């Protein structure tokens, strides 16, 4: 995973340059000190020049967007009038983290009055934050002395959540086909996604797909087949599924090249739209599983919203997959997770198995898919539900993916059983009262007891997006 990357935005007042130009060397030295404090913590820092006027703030933010930082960290060097910066900051999709600090630790009666110039940034923070609130721009703020408190560390702890928010705001989602007709819960038209979240949808037309398929070289197919034989069971070079495997790899490599060329954060397809006459030699289930294992977001049925959500969650927690709650086990207090043929294969218990699917849902040839049972462990369920008036609700739930000790007759599917934080009836009632959709991201929380910090990061992500964020706990 790439290191966190911030844009450090120093705020200052032009009046002070006009009346106290000698202050500049000292304030610029303080900016370097703060940048070095982040760099020492492994955070790549893009520092803007000291900004005073709206055009300077606009240029700095444009640079941060171009360089795709994970967050803007503001640093008030003194008072800075909010109307110079707040409009620019309210319009960017980048998350805002406010570092409320000053150079001096002590400011009592014995302090040199000249130090006021360098240590009165807090009322600039108050001015700016008021305008951000009034403009509806979410932000996080941490206050404390930069050296003699943990304020820098607190900002750094927010960066995984900030990266998630940045991906939602600038992510590019590839769409193959259309959204599944009639599925209304997750449906978000591209224009609405752009207006309310920020992500951009890119569609794959038949002509482009044909060019991508034609560019796939036989040697590339053979190399990918060899890799599959090394990581999956059932990948027999001469078995009955060999031709379907070759077909799926060729289709997958074409999709992979499209992802790379378009710099996609995520992609989705509607299996009903996968038809040979449109250039789809098969359904790219296999590549969906491989893409999620590489950190590319995915969701089924043309769901661009959840695909982007999976990409965002995976940026902070690589053990992430797309899934759905399928069946309740009322007797044993668990819920069965599954989907047709897509899973982050790295999350399976043991080696995944590839097999040919007898496919009849659309007019294309049989695909290969990876199947297996999700490994046991602490997990977090993550759902993004569209609400009225362009709003969203982020619904979170810690849970436990279970070990299966007895015979597993579901072994030829993507599957797993989890125990929710409440009894199954209560959990399902609460989830649907909150408006939870049937498409989910699911991430592993690492060691037992790690679910709490994972949920805290996801809750921070929701706050940075300005979403109503709720957690279903026991």
C-alpha positions in Angstrom: 0.0 0.0 0.0 1.3 3.4 -0.9 2.2 5.7 2.0 -0.3 8.4 3.0 0.0 11.7 1.2 -1.2 15.0 2.4 -1.4 18.5 1.1 -0.2 21.0 3.8 -2.0 24.3 3.4 -0.5 27.2 5.4 -2.9 30.1 6.0 -1.7 33.7 6.5 -3.0 37.3 6.3 -1.8 39.6 3.5 -2.1 42.6 5.8 0.8 41.1 7.8 3.0 41.0 4.7 2.1 44.6 4.1 2.9 45.7 7.6 5.3 43.2 9.1 7.2 41.6 6.2 10.0 40.5 8.6 7.7 37.8 10.0 7.9 35.7 6.8 11.1 33.8 7.4 9.9 32.6 10.8 6.4 31.5 9.6 7.9 29.7 6.6 10.3 27.9 8.9 7.4 26.7 11.1 5.7 25.3 8.0 8.8 23.3 7.2 8.9 22.1 10.9 5.3 20.8 10.6 6.0 19.2 7.2 9.1 17.4 8.7 6.9 16.2 11.6 4.6 14.5 9.2 7.5 13.1 7.0 9.1 11.6 10.2 5.8 9.6 10.6 6.0 8.2 7.1 3.5 10.7 5.6 4.4 12.1 2.2 3.8 15.9 2.4 3.1 18.3 -0.4 3.5 21.7 1.1 1.8 24.7 -0.6 3.3 28.2 -0.5 1.9 30.3 2.3 -1.6 31.4 1.1 -3.3 34.7 1.8 -5.7 35.4 -1.0 -8.5 33.4 -2.7 -6.5 32.9 -5.9 -3.6 31.5 -3.9 -5.8 29.1 -2.1 -7.4 28.0 -5.4 -4.0 27.4 -6.9 -2.9 25.3 -3.9 -6.0 23.2 -3.9 -5.9 22.6 -7.6 -2.3 21.4 -7.1 -3.4 19.0 -4.3 -6.1 17.6 -6.5 -3.8 17.1 -9.4 -1.3 15.3 -7.2 -4.1 13.2 -5.7 -3.2 13.7 -2.1 -5.4 11.9 0.5 -6.3 15.0 2.5 -5.7 18.7 2.9 -4.2 19.5 6.3 -4.7 23.2 7.1 -2.2 25.1 9.3 -3.2 28.6 10.5 0.1 30.6 11.0 -2.0 33.5 12.3 -5.4 34.8 11.7 -6.6 34.4 8.1 -9.9 35.8 6.9 -12.2 32.9 6.1 -13.8 34.2 2.9 -10.4 34.0 1.3 -10.2 30.2 1.8 -13.6 28.7 2.8 -15.2 28.8 -0.6 -12.3 27.0 -2.3 -12.2 24.4 0.5 -15.9 23.9 0.5 -15.8 23.1 -3.3 -13.0 20.5 -3.3 -13.8 16.8 -2.9 -10.6 16.3 -0.9 -11.1 15.7 2.8 -10.2 18.6 5.2 -8.2 17.9 8.4 -7.7 21.0 10.5 -4.4 21.1 12.5 -5.1 23.6 15.3 -1.7 24.4 16.7 0.8 27.1 17.4 4.6 27.3 17.7 4.7 28.2 21.4 3.9 25.8 24.2 3.4 28.5 26.9 1.6 31.8 26.5 1.2 33.3 30.0 1.7 36.7 31.5 5.5 36.6 31.2 5.3 36.0 27.4 6.9 38.5 25.0 4.0 40.5 23.5 5.7 40.1 20.1 4.8 36.5 20.1 1.1 37.3 19.6 1.9 37.7 15.8 2.9 34.0 15.6 0.5 32.3 18.0 -3.0 33.7 17.3 -4.1 31.2 14.6 -6.9 29.7 16.7 -9.4 32.5 15.9 -8.6 32.0 12.2 -9.4 28.4 12.7 -12.7 29.4 14.3 -13.5 31.8 11.5 -12.8 29.2 8.8 -14.5 26.2 10.5 -17.7 28.3 11.0 -17.8 28.9 7.2 -17.1 25.3 6.4 -20.0 24.3 8.6 -22.3 26.9 7.0 -21.2 25.7 3.5 -21.9 22.0 4.4 -18.3 20.9 4.0 -17.3 18.1 6.5 -14.0 18.3 8.2 -12.1 16.9 11.2 -10.2 19.0 13.7 -7.5 18.1 16.1 -6.0 20.7 18.5 -2.9 20.7 20.6 0.7 21.7 20.7 2.5 20.3 17.7 5.5 19.1 19.7 4.3 18.5 23.3 1.1 16.7 22.6 0.0 13.9 20.2 -1.9 16.2 17.9 0.2 15.2 14.8 -0.3 11.6 15.6 -4.1 12.1 15.9 -4.1 13.7 12.4 -2.1 10.8 11.0 -4.6 8.3 12.5 -7.3 9.9 10.4 -5.4 9.5 7.1 -6.7 6.0 6.3 -10.3 7.3 6.6 -9.3 10.4 4.6 -7.9 8.2 1.8 -11.2 6.4 1.7 -13.1 9.7 1.4 -10.7 10.9 -1.3 -11.3 7.8 -3.4 -15.0 8.3 -3.2 -14.6 11.8 -4.3 -12.2 11.3 -7.2 -12.7 7.6 -8.1 -13.4 6.4 -11.5 -15.8 3.5 -11.9 -16.0 1.3 -15.0 -19.4 0.1 -16.0 -20.0 -2.8 -18.4 -23.6 -2.9 -19.5 -26.3 -1.2 -17.5 -27.6 -1.3 -13.9 -29.8 -4.3 -13.3 -33.3 -3.3 -14.3 -35.7 -3.1 -11.4 -33.0 -3.2 -8.6 -33.7 0.1 -6.9 -31.9 0.1 -3.6 -28.4 0.7 -4.8 -29.3 2.4 -8.1 -27.3 5.6 -8.5 -27.2 7.1 -12.0 -23.8 8.4 -13.1 -24.8 12.1 -13.0 -26.2 11.6 -9.4 -23.0 9.8 -8.3 -20.9 12.7 -9.7 -23.1 15.3 -8.0 -23.5 13.7 -4.6 -20.3 11.7 -4.1 -17.9 12.8 -6.7 -17.0 9.6 -8.5 -17.0 9.4 -12.3 -18.5 6.5 -14.3 -16.7 5.3 -17.5 -18.6 2.9 -19.8 -17.0 0.2 -21.9 -18.5 0.1 -25.4 -18.3 -2.8 -27.8 -15.8 -1.2 -30.2 -13.3 -0.5 -27.3 -13.8 -4.0 -26.0 -13.0 -5.6 -29.4 -9.8 -3.6 -29.6 -8.8 -4.6 -26.0 -9.5 -8.3 -26.8 -7.5 -8.1 -30.0 -4.5 -6.6 -28.1 -4.3 -9.6 -25.8 -1.4 -11.7 -26.9 -1.4 -15.5 -26.7 1.8 -15.4 -24.5 -0.1 -13.2 -22.0 -2.9 -15.7 -21.8 -0.4 -18.6 -21.2 1.4 -16.7 -18.5 -1.9 -15.9 -16.7 -3.0 -19.5 -17.0 0.3 -20.7 -15.4 -0.2 -18.2 -12.6 -3.7 -19.5 -12.0 -2.5 -23.1 -11.8 -0.1 -22.0 -9.1 -2.7 -20.2 -6.9 -6.0 -22.1 -7.5 -7.1 -25.7 -7.4 -8.9 -27.1 -10.4 -6.8 -25.2 -13.0 -6.0 -28.3 -15.0 -4.3 -27.4 -18.3 -5.9 -30.2 -20.2 -9.1 -30.8 -18.2 -12.7 -30.3 -19.3 -12.8 -26.7 -18.2 -9.5 -25.7 -19.9 -11.2 -24.0 -22.8 -13.5 -22.0 -20.5 -10.5 -21.1 -18.4 -8.6 -19.8 -21.5 -11.7 -17.8 -22.6 -12.1 -16.3 -19.1 -8.4 -15.3 -18.9 -8.5 -13.6 -22.3 -11.7 -11.7 -21.4 -10.1 -10.9 -18.0 -6.9 -9.5 -19.5 -8.9 -7.3 -21.8 -10.9 -5.9 -18.8 -7.7 -5.5 -16.8 -6.1 -3.4 -19.6 -9.3 -1.3 -19.6 -9.0 -0.8 -15.9 -5.3 0.3 -16.3 -5.9 2.6 -19.3 -8.9 4.3 -17.7 -7.2 4.5 -14.2 -10.3 2.9 -12.7 -10.7 2.6 -9.0 -13.5 0.1 -9.4 -15.6 -1.6 -12.0 -19.0 -3.4 -12.2 -20.9 -5.4 -14.8 -24.5 -6.6 -15.2 -24.2 -10.3 -16.1 -27.5 -10.1 -18.1 -25.8 -7.6 -20.5 -22.8 -9.9 -21.1 -23.5 -11.2 -24.6 -21.3 -12.5 -27.4 -22.9 -10.2 -30.0 -21.8 -7.2 -27.9 -18.2 -8.6 -27.7 -18.4 -10.3 -24.4 -16.8 -13.7 -25.0 -17.8 -14.6 -21.5 -18.7 -13.1 -18.1 -15.6 -11.7 -16.3 -16.3 -13.3 -13.0 -12.7 -14.5 -12.7 -11.2 -11.1 -13.3 -13.6 -9.5 -10.8 -12.1 -11.9 -8.1 -8.6 -11.1 -9.2 -9.3 -7.3 -9.3 -10.5 -7.2 -5.8 -7.4 -9.1 -4.7 -5.4 -6.3 -6.2 -7.4 -3.6 -4.4 -9.7 -2.7 -7.3 -13.3 -2.2 -6.2 -16.1 -4.3 -7.5 -19.8 -4.8 -7.2 -22.3 -6.9 -9.1 -25.3 -6.0 -11.2 -24.0 -2.7 -12.5 -23.8 -1.1 -9.0 -21.4 1.8 -9.4 -22.0 3.1 -5.9 -21.1 -0.1 -4.0 -18.2 -0.8 -6.4 -16.7 2.6 -5.5 -17.4 1.9 -1.8 -15.5 -1.5 -2.0 -12.5 0.4 -3.6 -12.6 3.0 -0.8 -12.7 0.4 2.0 -10.0 -1.7 0.4 -7.7 1.3 0.4 -7.6 1.1 4.2 -8.3 -2.5 4.7 -6.9 -4.7 1.9 -8.8 -7.8 3.0 -12.1 -6.5 1.5 -14.6 -8.1 -0.8 -18.1 -7.5 -2.3 -20.8 -9.7 -0.9 -24.5 -10.1 -0.2 -26.5 -11.5 2.7 -28.4 -14.4 1.2 -30.1 -16.7 3.8 -30.7 -16.6 7.5 -30.0 -19.6 9.6 -32.6 -18.9 12.3 -31.7 -22.1 14.2 -28.0 -21.4 14.6 -28.1 -17.7 14.8 -26.0 -17.0 11.7 -26.4 -15.5 8.2 -25.2 -17.0 4.9 -23.2 -14.8 2.7 -22.7 -15.5 -1.0 -22.8 -14.2 -4.6 -22.8 -15.7 -8.1 -19.1 -15.8 -8.8 -17.2 -12.9 -7.4 -15.0 -12.8 -4.3 -11.6 -11.5 -3.3 -9.9 -14.9 -3.6 -7.3 -14.0 -1.0 -10.0 -14.1 1.7 -10.9 -17.7 1.1 -10.1 -20.5 3.6 -7.3 -22.4 1.9 -6.9 -22.3 -1.9 -9.8 -21.2 -4.0 -11.1 -23.6 -6.6 -11.8 -22.6 -10.2 -14.5 -24.4 -12.1 -16.6 -23.9 -15.2 -20.0 -22.5 -14.6 -22.9 -23.8 -16.6 -24.1 -20.4 -17.5 -27.6 -19.7 -19.0 -28.5 -16.1 -17.9 -27.3 -14.4 -21.1 -26.1 -15.4 -24.6 -22.4 -15.9 -24.0 -20.1 -18.9 -23.4 -19.6 -20.5 -20.0 -17.2 -18.6 -17.7 -14.8 -19.8 -15.1 -15.3 -18.6 -11.5 -13.4 -18.9 -8.2 -15.3 -20.6 -5.4 -14.6 -21.3 -1.8 -15.6 -20.5 1.8 -14.6 -17.2 3.4 -12.0 -17.7 6.1 -13.0 -17.3 9.8 -12.2 -14.1 11.7 -13.5 -10.8 12.9 -15.2 -8.8 10.1 -16.9 -5.5 9.5 -20.0 -5.2 7.2 -20.1 -1.9 5.4 -23.2 -0.7 3.5 -23.8 2.6 1.7 -27.5 3.2 1.4 -28.9 6.0 -0.7 -31.4 8.1 1.2 -33.9 10.9 0.1 -32.7 14.2 -1.3 -29.3 13.0 -2.5 -28.1 12.0 1.0 -26.5 8.7 2.0 -26.3 6.5 5.1 -23.2 4.5 6.0 -24.3 1.4 7.9 -21.6 -0.6 9.8 -21.7 -3.8 11.8 -19.0 -5.8 13.5 -19.5 -9.6 13.1 -17.7 -12.9 13.2 -17.1 -15.1 10.1 -17.3 -18.7 11.4 -15.4 -21.9 10.9 -17.3 -24.8 9.4 -16.5 -28.0 11.2 -19.0 -30.4 9.6 -19.6 -31.2 6.0 -20.0 -28.2 3.7 -22.3 -28.9 0.8 -21.9 -25.3 -0.4 -18.3 -25.8 -1.4 -18.9 -25.2 -5.1 -20.1 -21.6 -4.4 -18.7 -18.4 -3.0 -20.0 -18.5 0.6 -19.6 -18.1 4.3 -21.6 -17.9 7.5 -21.3 -14.9 9.9 -22.7 -14.3 13.4 -24.0 -10.8 13.7 -23.6 -8.6 16.8 -27.3 -9.0 17.6 -29.6 -12.1 17.4 -30.4 -12.6 13.7 -34.1 -11.4 13.9 -33.1 -8.2 15.7 -30.1 -7.6 13.4 -32.1 -7.9 10.2 -34.8 -5.7 11.6 -32.4 -2.9 12.5 -30.5 -3.2 9.3 -33.6 -2.8 7.2 -35.0 0.0 9.4 -31.8 1.9 8.6 -32.4 1.3 4.9 -29.5 -1.1 4.3 -29.3 -2.3 0.7 -28.6 -5.9 -0.4 -25.1 -5.1 -1.7 -22.3 -4.9 0.8 -18.6 -4.4 1.3 -17.1 -6.7 3.9 -13.6 -6.4 5.4 -11.6 -8.4 7.9 -10.6 -6.7 11.1 -7.4 -8.6 11.7 -6.8 -10.1 15.2 -9.6 -10.7 17.6 -10.6 -7.4 19.3 -9.4 -5.4 16.2 -12.9 -4.7 15.0 -13.3 -1.6 17.3 -10.5 0.5 15.6 -11.7 -0.7 12.2 -15.2 0.5 12.9 -13.8 3.8 14.3 -11.9 4.4 11.1 -15.0 3.6 9.0 -17.1 5.9 11.2 -14.5 8.7 10.6 -14.7 8.0 6.9 -18.5 8.5 7.0 -18.1 11.8 8.9 -15.6 13.1 6.3 -18.1 12.3 3.6 -20.9 14.0 5.5 -23.0 10.9 5.6 -25.4 9.8 8.3 -23.2 7.1 9.9 -24.6 4.4 12.1 -23.1 1.2 13.7 -25.2 -1.8 14.6 -23.5 -3.1 17.8 -24.5 -5.7 20.3 
